[in-house]
C-alpha cells in the first residue's frame, strides 16, 4: 500500500503563488509516476500535472502550462506542485496520486481557493 498526504492548500489572491506538497509513505519503491489532479464543484476531476519517475519527464494540462511546476524530492519522498500566477479558475480540491504496479493510490485532497 501507498499512503499519500497532501499539504499546502489554502486561500490565495489571484496572481499570487502557492506550493502544494505530497508526502508518500508505505511501499513506495515501485512507484512509477505521481500526479496532481483537481476537481472544482460541478466539474469532473482533471489532471493538472504528472511526473514520470523513470527519466523525470513531466506533463501539464494546457490551462496550467507556464504557471505550474511539478517536481520531485527523492530524499523526502515528496512531490510538489508550485503554483504561480494563480487564477480564480484554479480554485478546486487538489489531490495527489501515485501509480504502483498499475494501481492508483490517492491522497485525501487539499482545498485551494483563489480570490479575485
Buried (B, 14 or more C-beta within 10 A) or exposed (E): EBBBBBBBBEEBEBEEEBBBBBBBEBEBEEBEBBBBBBBBEEEEBEBBBBBBBEEEEBBBBEEBEEBBBBBBEEEEBBBBBBBBEBBEEBBBBBBBBBBBEEEEBEBEBBEBBBEE
